[in-house]
């Protein structure tokens, strides 16, 4: 399975997830469960992208531009913000903020480790994770930034898959904490499907053959704000 196939799967499952988020009463929680496949794949692809790009600065700039461009339609669709106003570029921000901050942690890591050492080079990750969690409150927050960084620094495929699986499960630690605190009756049964759905992404990445496949770079970038714009229009008409 090449990178193009992974991108298509991530895109489709993300759109399904967002449909469920924007119209929960119509499409049900099953759409959100399917959507759990998308983010870990995007994390892997971003890490791979930074691992192979010859121009990390340009890569980072693209992520930043699409973070800003996508925020209005993200707020209008996902948060139901008033149209055309109600946009907040500094709180509850879209996934491109998380991807950008994760990428920034990677770029800082490479710059610092060339001059100092790997241990010191890890420190910026905590800074960018803090920004994602506390300043921009971006989608997936600090967890997302750390996930991206770990996928980048672990080069061995088997180890990276184990780490990916562990991080997918860790995301839903709240399920176990809630179950132990209030009893398993406090868990809606379909919530347990979030974990295996996320782990499907690990299985798909395990079949990744290291090949790029068709490019269509701008299609995948543009698909994020475009599909959110469509959902925003449908929500507000």
N, C-alpha and C positions, 0 to 999 in steps of 0.2 A: 504494500500500500504506500503510495507516494504522498508528498505533502499536499498536493492538489486535492486528492481524495479526502484527506483529513480536514482540509479547509471547507470542503463542501459539506461534510458531515457536521462540522462545528457550526457552520452558517445555518444549516437547516434546523438543527436542534435549538440554536439560539433564537431563531425567529419563532419557532413553536413555543419556546419558553416565554418570549415577550408577548405573544398573543395571549397566553394564559395569564400573564401579569396584568395586561391592560384590560382584558375582558374575563375576569375570574368567574363571574356568575354564568357566563355563556359556555366557556370551554373547560372549566374544572381544573382541579389540582394536577390531574394527569399530565397536562401540558407542562407544568412546572417541573414535574419529575423527569420527563423526557429532556427538558432543558439542562439538566445537571450534567449531561454529557459534554456540553459545549466548552465551559470554561477551562477544565483541565487540558483539553486539546489545544485551546488558544495559548495557554501558558507554555505548553511544550513547544508550539510553533514559534512563539516569540523568543524563547530561549534558543531554539535552533537558528532562528533568523539572526540573532546577535552573535551566535557562534560562527556563522559563515559569512556575514556581511563584511565587505571591504570598507564600508562607509558608515560606521556606527552613529556618527553625528547626524547624518542625513536620515537614517532610520529613526533616530530619536526625535528629530524635527517633525517627521511625518506623523508620528504618534501624538505629538503635542498639538499639531494643527488639527488633526481629526478629533482630538479630545475637545477642543474649543468649538469646532464646527458642529459636533454632535450634541453638545450640551443642551441647546434650546429644544431640539426635538426629543431628546431623552427626558427632559423635565416635563414637556407637554404630554408625552405618551405614558411614561412609566409613573410619574408622580402626579399626573393629572393637573399640572400647573395651568393657570389661566393662559389663554391663547390670545394675542401673541406675547403677552408679558408673563411675569411670574418665573422667569429664568434666573437661576442662581448658579454662577460659575464657581462658587467656593464651598458648596455644601451638597451632600448627597449626589455626587458627580458620577458620570458614566464610566464604563469599563476602560475606555481609552486613557483616562487619568491613571488608573491602576497599571495599565500596560506601560505607559510613559514612565511612571515612577519606578516600576520594576526595571525597565530598560536603563533609566538613569543610574540605578544602583549597580547594574552590570558595567556600564561605561566607567563609573567612578572606581569600581573594583579593579578594572583592567588598568586604568591610569595609575592608581596608587600602587598596585602590586608590582608594577614595572620599576618603581623607584624605592619602595619600602619593602613590605612583605605581605603575605596573604592575610595574616591575622588582622593587621591594621586596615587592610583593604576591605574587610568585611564590614567595618563600622558604618560606612555610608548607607548600607542596607537598612540599618536600624533607623537612620534619619529619614530616609524616604518612606519606610514603612510607617513611621510616626506621622509623617505628612499625610499619607493616604488614610490613616485611621482617624486622626484628630483634627486635621485642618480641612482637607477636602472631603472627608468621609466618603471616599470613592467606593464604587462597587467592589466588594470583596476586601476592601481596606488593607490593613497591614498583612493579613493572611495572604492576599493575592500577591503583594510585592515579594514577600518571603518565598512563596511558592515559585514565582518566576526565577528568583535568584538561585534557589536550590536546584531547580531544573537546569540552570546554566552551569553551575560549578561542578555538578556531578556528571562526569563525562561517560563513565562506564554504563552501558545500556541497562544491564540487569540491576545495578544498584539504583539507577535513576527510576526504573519502573517500580522498584520496591518503595523508594521514597515517594513517588507519585501516588501509589496506592495508599500509603500511610497518611499522606496529606489529604487525600480525598476523604478518608474516613475521619480524620481529625476535624475536618470542617463541620461535621455533624456530631461533635462531642456533646452538643447541647441536648441531643436526643437522649443520650445515656444519662446525662446529669438530671434531666427532667424525669426520666423513668425511675431513677433511684431516689429522687427527692419526693416525687408524688405518686409513684407506682406506675406500672406499665399501662394501666387503664387510662392514664393521663395522656398517652400518646395515640394520636389518630393513626390507625393501622397503615394508611397509605404513606405516612411520613417515613416509615422504615424503608420504603422503596427508593428514597433519595440516595442512600448509600450504594446499593448495587448499581443504580443508574450512573452515579459518578464513576464507579469502578469500571463500567463499560468503556470509558475513555482510555483507561489504562490498557485494556485488552486491545483496543484499536491501535494505540501507539505501539504496542508490542509488535504489531505487524508492519510497522513503518520500515521501508527499505532504504531510507536515506536519500531517495531521489526526489527532485523538485516537482516534476511533472509540468503541465502547462502553467505559464506565469499568471496572467490576469491579476496582477498585483492591485491595480487601481479598482478593479471590480470588487475585490474583497474589502478594500478600505471603504469604498463608497457604499457598499451594501448595508453597512451599519447605520449611518444617518438616514439613508433612503428608506429602509424598511421602518425605522422609527417614525419618520415623517408620515408615511402612509398610515401607520397605526394612530398617530396623533390626530390626523385629519378625521379618521373614522371615529375616534373617541369624541371629538369636539363638534361633529356635525349634528 
